[in-house]
Amino acid sequence: MSVRHFAAGDLPDPDIAVSTASDGNYHEVTYTLRSGVAFTDYLLAVWDIPRECRDATLETNAKEFMWIENTDGNCRGILCFDLEPECEVRLRWELGSHAWSKM
């Protein structure tokens, strides 16, 4: 893997709207991003993922999701996707199931 370095002004800073939905069967987060530019392999940190999602099936339209859990059991993640001038990235955990798939 090659390492790319960017100056602070080179990285897009999109406006992000977040919506969530959940019930006893699923937890879903949708990020609507408006940046005005495209950027390949953009990374977005996801905080405060419910612990119940730890072993659930994840569906996403992102290229990649990296699960992060600290020693206190707090769950977070990193999404990797191609940022478009306007785009939407979705995460949906099916609670009680144990696999990963792309939307």
VMD Tcl script that draws the C-alpha trace (Angstrom):
set ca {
  {0.00 0.00 0.00}
  {1.33 3.43 -0.89}
  {1.09 6.35 1.50}
  {-0.35 9.59 0.21}
  {0.27 12.89 1.99}
  {-2.04 15.85 1.60}
  {-1.89 19.42 2.75}
  {-4.84 20.41 4.93}
  {-6.34 22.51 2.13}
  {-6.28 19.55 -0.28}
  {-8.80 17.46 1.67}
  {-12.52 18.01 1.08}
  {-14.52 19.11 4.12}
  {-18.06 18.05 3.17}
  {-21.28 19.09 4.84}
  {-22.64 15.92 6.45}
  {-26.20 15.16 7.47}
  {-26.71 12.04 9.60}
  {-29.91 10.08 10.02}
  {-30.44 6.95 12.09}
  {-33.17 4.37 12.39}
  {-33.40 1.29 14.58}
  {-35.71 -1.17 16.22}
  {-35.05 -4.53 17.84}
  {-34.06 -6.08 14.50}
  {-31.68 -3.53 12.93}
  {-29.66 -0.35 13.40}
  {-29.10 1.90 10.38}
  {-27.04 5.06 9.86}
  {-27.15 7.14 6.66}
  {-24.62 9.86 5.91}
  {-25.59 12.39 3.22}
  {-22.48 14.29 2.09}
  {-22.21 17.43 -0.01}
  {-18.68 18.47 -0.92}
  {-18.81 19.95 -4.41}
  {-15.80 17.77 -5.36}
  {-14.88 14.14 -5.90}
  {-12.21 12.39 -3.82}
  {-11.14 8.74 -4.19}
  {-10.84 6.60 -1.04}
  {-12.26 9.19 1.34}
  {-12.26 8.12 5.01}
  {-15.01 8.92 7.49}
  {-14.93 8.08 11.20}
  {-18.08 6.58 12.72}
  {-18.57 7.04 16.48}
  {-20.98 5.62 19.06}
  {-21.94 2.41 17.29}
  {-24.24 0.43 19.62}
  {-22.47 -2.52 21.23}
  {-25.29 -4.78 20.00}
  {-23.90 -4.29 16.47}
  {-20.59 -5.97 17.39}
  {-21.59 -9.42 16.06}
  {-24.37 -8.37 13.69}
  {-24.49 -8.65 9.91}
  {-23.35 -5.38 8.31}
  {-24.59 -4.16 4.95}
  {-22.97 -1.08 3.43}
  {-22.52 0.64 0.10}
  {-19.02 1.80 1.15}
  {-15.92 0.14 -0.31}
  {-14.76 -0.90 3.15}
  {-15.71 -0.68 6.81}
  {-13.06 -1.11 9.49}
  {-14.39 -2.04 12.94}
  {-12.68 -0.43 15.94}
  {-13.35 -1.33 19.55}
  {-11.37 -0.03 22.50}
  {-10.65 -1.88 25.75}
  {-13.72 -0.29 27.36}
  {-15.92 -1.89 24.69}
  {-16.76 1.39 22.91}
  {-17.49 0.68 19.24}
  {-16.39 2.86 16.34}
  {-15.42 2.41 12.73}
  {-13.84 3.90 9.62}
  {-15.68 4.00 6.30}
  {-13.72 4.08 3.04}
  {-15.63 5.23 -0.05}
  {-15.31 7.41 -3.12}
  {-16.63 10.85 -2.18}
  {-18.73 12.43 -4.92}
  {-19.91 16.06 -5.04}
  {-23.17 14.73 -3.54}
  {-23.38 11.20 -2.18}
  {-24.94 8.97 0.43}
  {-23.21 6.25 2.47}
  {-25.26 3.70 4.40}
  {-24.52 1.28 7.22}
  {-27.15 -1.23 8.31}
  {-26.64 -3.87 10.97}
  {-29.08 -6.77 11.09}
  {-29.08 -7.57 14.80}
  {-28.81 -11.22 15.78}
  {-26.98 -12.23 12.57}
  {-23.23 -12.68 12.12}
  {-21.84 -11.85 8.66}
  {-20.84 -8.92 6.42}
  {-22.10 -8.02 2.96}
  {-22.15 -5.15 0.45}
  {-25.44 -3.35 -0.33}
}
mol new
graphics top color blue
foreach p $ca { graphics top sphere $p radius 0.5 }
foreach p [lrange $ca 0 end-1] q [lrange $ca 1 end] { graphics top cylinder $p $q radius 0.2 }
display resetview
